[in-house]
Amino acid sequence: MSTTTGAFIAGGIAACGAVTVTHPFETVKIRLQLQGELQSKKDAPRLYRGVFHGVSVILKNEGPKGLFRGIGAAYVYQMILNGCRLGFYEPLRKGVTTAIFKDANVQSLGVNIFSGAASGVLGAAAGSPFFLVKTRLQSYSPLLPVGTQHGYKNAVDGLRTINRTEGIRGLYRGVGAAMVRTGFGSSVQLPTYFFAKRRLVRHVGMEDGPALHLASSAASGFVVCCVMHPPDTIMSRMYNQTGNLYNGVFDCLIKTIKTEGLLAIYKGYFAHLARILPHTILTLSLAEQTNKFMRKVENKVLPTTIKEKI
């Protein structure tokens, strides 16, 4: 097991590798979620008609640059979020398990869910300003705009503009929704990954390796998407708003369902699934490899007294 610092670094590197591949689907997902915002279904324009149509339309009108808007902010956010999520999960789980059961090796589903949610919430709160800027950059389109448009030049310009016009409070707009969303996703991501991994080893006879990591990650990614998408839609809308269109998470939820119908909170679901499955597979599979690498590095540089404790 790596140190907390080692696991933080390993988790961040793994997530950045994953987001490079999946970022275009995230862009499509956000535009689908914002499309027809607070408009009845019959009045709402459909500029993007699904995952692949969205990708093709953005490529045709904006080029690859359009699909990769906000990638810099996404890297920073992923380093923070997944560094916290993968770095703090095991220490939290062991600490709580030891406090309750007096044995860190006991596996408790409740403790695992709590540890996953807590580590994710910490990461979401810390990285919220970067996700906010990323969302606003991705929603911007000079030709096919949806939702409120923000003409930031890049992530740094976005952070400076928000800080100048809205202050620190503006940078943390929607942080409550982000914590709910990530808490939901994190509460099931790692527990379902390790659950699937144990079951595949025990009942299918799979051995530790890329195939096991891939299968476990796929199972985890599907569960994460089902649980996380409704709060993800609410978060995207709260991040992208200016002024006080929504007063909070529940106000946004109620207004969205009342105006657009219950299924509105699942707008962009398949784009989210197209992103979250490969993203989870790549993040968790790469995390296994980066954790092994960090352990090798730590074995070479850490004193023996510290290595004996981890």
PyMOL commands that set and color helices and strands:
alter all, ss='L'
color gray80, all
select helices_A, chain A and resi 4-34+51-62+64-67+71-101+109-139+155-171+175-204+210-240+249-260+262-266+269-301+304-307
alter helices_A, ss='H'
color red, helices_A
deselect
rebuild
show_as cartoon
